[in-house]
Amino acid sequence: MIAGVPWWVFMMILFIFLSGYMAFRAMRAEKKLEHQFIEREGNVYIERMREERRSKEDRRNIQNQ
């Protein structure tokens, strides 16, 4: 006992801090995963827009000839 505090109280405090650290790590990992998903979906959307633009230009060129 340090200063009249039982050892298990220190263990509980340690576990509280450890739990907070693990929650922070999980939150950062989730944010990174979400960012990657958004990036990937954005690239799919942009590629779809480019493809649509190409097809419109091709149709326009065929009509003008």
PASEBA-1860 file (N, C-alpha, C; in nm, 3 decimals):
! residues 65
1> MIAGVPWW> 0.084/-0.118/0.000/0.000/0.000/0.000/0.088/0.125/0.000 ~ 0.068/0.209/-0.096/0.141/0.334/-0.106/0.047/0.445/-0.061 ~ 0.086/0.515/0.043/0.009/0.625/0.098/-0.132/0.580/0.138 ~ -0.144/0.458/0.182/-0.271/0.408/0.229/-0.368/0.367/0.119 ~ -0.319/0.355/-0.006/-0.405/0.316/-0.118/-0.371/0.173/-0.157 ~ -0.468/0.086/-0.166/-0.441/-0.053/-0.203/-0.387/-0.065/-0.345 ~ -0.316/-0.174/-0.372/-0.252/-0.194/-0.502/-0.355/-0.206/-0.614 ~ -0.472/-0.262/-0.585/-0.571/-0.282/-0.691/-0.628/-0.150/-0.742
9> VFMMILFI> -0.621/-0.044/-0.661/-0.668/0.087/-0.707/-0.573/0.139/-0.816 ~ -0.442/0.119/-0.795/-0.345/0.159/-0.897/-0.365/0.078/-1.026 ~ -0.397/-0.051/-1.010/-0.422/-0.134/-1.128/-0.546/-0.084/-1.204 ~ -0.648/-0.045/-1.131/-0.768/0.007/-1.197/-0.739/0.137/-1.272 ~ -0.661/0.223/-1.213/-0.624/0.348/-1.280/-0.542/0.317/-1.405 ~ -0.450/0.220/-1.396/-0.371/0.180/-1.512/-0.461/0.125/-1.622 ~ -0.558/0.043/-1.586/-0.650/-0.013/-1.685/-0.737/0.095/-1.749 ~ -0.773/0.195/-1.674/-0.852/0.306/-1.729/-0.772/0.379/-1.836
17> FLSGYMAF> -0.645/0.409/-1.805/-0.561/0.476/-1.903/-0.535/0.388/-2.025 ~ -0.513/0.260/-2.001/-0.491/0.166/-2.111/-0.615/0.159/-2.200 ~ -0.730/0.156/-2.140/-0.855/0.153/-2.216/-0.872/0.280/-2.300 ~ -0.839/0.393/-2.242/-0.846/0.519/-2.317/-0.751/0.520/-2.435 ~ -0.631/0.468/-2.414/-0.532/0.462/-2.523/-0.581/0.370/-2.635 ~ -0.635/0.255/-2.599/-0.684/0.162/-2.700/-0.804/0.221/-2.776 ~ -0.889/0.293/-2.707/-1.002/0.358/-2.774/-0.952/0.464/-2.872 ~ -0.849/0.539/-2.832/-0.791/0.641/-2.920/-0.731/0.576/-3.044
25> RAMRAEKK> -0.659/0.465/-3.026/-0.600/0.394/-3.141/-0.708/0.343/-3.236 ~ -0.814/0.288/-3.179/-0.924/0.237/-3.262/-0.991/0.350/-3.338 ~ -1.007/0.465/-3.273/-1.069/0.579/-3.338/-0.983/0.628/-3.456 ~ -0.852/0.634/-3.436/-0.762/0.675/-3.544/-0.765/0.577/-3.660 ~ -0.764/0.447/-3.630/-0.768/0.345/-3.735/-0.899/0.353/-3.812 ~ -1.009/0.373/-3.743/-1.139/0.384/-3.808/-1.144/0.507/-3.900 ~ -1.088/0.617/-3.853/-1.086/0.739/-3.934/-1.002/0.719/-4.060 ~ -0.889/0.650/-4.047/-0.803/0.623/-4.163/-0.875/0.532/-4.262
33> LEHQFIER> -0.943/0.430/-4.212/-1.018/0.338/-4.298/-1.130/0.411/-4.370 ~ -1.200/0.497/-4.299/-1.308/0.575/-4.359/-1.255/0.668/-4.468 ~ -1.140/0.729/-4.443/-1.079/0.818/-4.542/-1.042/0.740/-4.668 ~ -0.986/0.620/-4.652/-0.951/0.539/-4.768/-1.075/0.500/-4.847 ~ -1.183/0.467/-4.778/-1.307/0.431/-4.846/-1.362/0.548/-4.926 ~ -1.362/0.666/-4.864/-1.412/0.785/-4.932/-1.327/0.816/-5.054 ~ -1.196/0.803/-5.039/-1.104/0.828/-5.151/-1.132/0.731/-5.266 ~ -1.149/0.605/-5.234/-1.174/0.504/-5.338/-1.307/0.530/-5.408
41> EGNVYIER> -1.412/0.559/-5.333/-1.543/0.586/-5.393/-1.540/0.714/-5.477 ~ -1.464/0.813/-5.432/-1.450/0.936/-5.509/-1.383/0.911/-5.642 ~ -1.280/0.826/-5.641/-1.211/0.793/-5.767/-1.303/0.719/-5.862 ~ -1.386/0.631/-5.809/-1.483/0.559/-5.895/-1.579/0.659/-5.957 ~ -1.628/0.753/-5.878/-1.722/0.853/-5.928/-1.657/0.940/-6.035 ~ -1.535/0.985/-6.011/-1.465/1.070/-6.108/-1.440/0.993/-6.238 ~ -1.402/0.866/-6.227/-1.379/0.786/-6.347/-1.509/0.769/-6.425 ~ -1.620/0.751/-6.357/-1.750/0.740/-6.424/-1.784/0.870/-6.497
49> MREERRSK> -1.755/0.983/-6.434/-1.779/1.113/-6.500/-1.693/1.128/-6.624 ~ -1.566/1.089/-6.616/-1.477/1.098/-6.733/-1.526/1.010/-6.847 ~ -1.570/0.890/-6.813/-1.621/0.798/-6.915/-1.745/0.856/-6.982 ~ -1.833/0.914/-6.904/-1.953/0.976/-6.960/-1.916/1.093/-7.051 ~ -1.820/1.173/-7.010/-1.775/1.286/-7.091/-1.716/1.237/-7.224 ~ -1.636/1.129/-7.218/-1.579/1.074/-7.341/-1.689/1.024/-7.435 ~ -1.787/0.955/-7.378/-1.894/0.902/-7.465/-1.974/1.016/-7.528 ~ -2.000/1.124/-7.454/-2.071/1.239/-7.510/-1.990/1.304/-7.622
57> EDRRNIQN> -1.858/1.317/-7.600/-1.774/1.376/-7.705/-1.771/1.287/-7.828 ~ -1.767/1.156/-7.809/-1.768/1.063/-7.924/-1.898/1.075/-8.001 ~ -2.011/1.082/-7.930/-2.140/1.097/-7.998/-2.147/1.230/-8.074 ~ -2.094/1.335/-8.013/-2.094/1.466/-8.076/-2.007/1.463/-8.203 ~ -1.890/1.399/-8.194/-1.801/1.391/-8.311/-1.864/1.309/-8.423 ~ -1.935/1.204/-8.389/-2.000/1.121/-8.491/-2.111/1.201/-8.559 ~ -2.187/1.280/-8.482/-2.296/1.358/-8.539/-2.242/1.470/-8.628 ~ -2.127/1.527/-8.593/-2.071/1.638/-8.671/-2.006/1.591/-8.801
65> Q> -1.977/1.466/-8.814/-1.910/1.420/-8.936/-2.005/1.389/-9.044
END
